[in-house]
Amino acid sequence: MFTEEITDIVSSPSLDALKDASGAPFLSSGGDELRLVWALSINWYNPRLNKASGKAVSSGAIAMTCLSLPPHLRTLEENIYLAGVIPGPHEPSVDATNNFI
């Protein structure tokens, strides 16, 4: 069990434990490859701004955030990649959502 507080996922022991095909640390600073860590998220929103009591419509945004950036830069609009949009009018099942990913 870990006793120290982790303030940034990039410095977590879990990421340090990732190895590449040769067994070397995946995020090592050596070599000529750029290796990045990304977060993938899906957020649902109501494009028509209907109230909860009215007819509900949902669309989804698939976004990627580069966790290799400093924490204060990660969530700036210009640093978030919109990977896709899941059309409505209703949220698809989990299996159907996987097809978009």
N, C-alpha and C positions, 0 to 999 in steps of 0.2 A: 504494500500500500504506500502511496506517495504522501509525504508529509508537507512538501513545499507547495505554495500557491503558484498556479500557472496563470500568468496574465496574458499570454499570447500563445495561440495554438501552434505556431511555428517552433516554439521552444519546448513543446511538450515531449515527454519521453516516447510517446506513441509514434510521433513522426520521426524521431531519432532512430527508432527501431526498424523503420522501413528500409529494405535493402533492394538494390537493383539486381539485374540478372547475374552479375558477377559476384554478388554477395557484399559489395561495398555499400556504404550508406547512400540511400537514394538522394538525399539532399546535400551531399558533400560539395564543398566549394571548388574542388579541383575539376579539371577537364574543360572541354570546350562546349559543353552542352548547357543550355539554360533549363533548369528544372524548377517548375513552379507548382505550388499547391493551390487548388481551386475548391471553392464551395459552390454547390449547386442547390438552388432553392426554387420552389414553385409557390407563387402567391396568387390567391384568388381575389378578384375584385368585381364590383358591380359597375359595369361601364355606363349604365343608365342612371346611376345614383338613386335607384328606387329605395324607398324605406323598407325596413324589415317586415312590416305588416302587409306590404303590397306584393305584387308579382315579382319574384326574384329572378334575376339574370346574372350569370357568372361567366367570367372569362379568366384565363390564367396566364401569368407571365412566368416564363422559365428564365431565371437569371443566374449568372455566374459571377462570383466575386473572387479576385485573386488574393489569397491569404498570404502570399509572399510579399505583398506590399506592406509598408508600415501600417499599424492599426488605424492611425488617423486619416489615412488616404483610401483605405479599402472601400468604404461605403459612399465615397463621393460619386455623384451621378456619372461623371466622365470616366470613372474607373469600373463601372459595373457593365458587364456584357449581357445584353438581352439576347439569349440564345434561341428563344422561340415564344410564340403566343399560342395558347390553347383556346380555340374558339368556343363560344357558348352555344346555346343559351344556358346549358346546365353543366355542372362539374361532371366530368366523366368518371367512371369507376377507376379504381387503382390500376387494374389491368390495362384499361384503355389509356390511362395517363402514361404508363410505361412505354406505350408505342410512340408517344411524343418525345420521350427522353431518348 
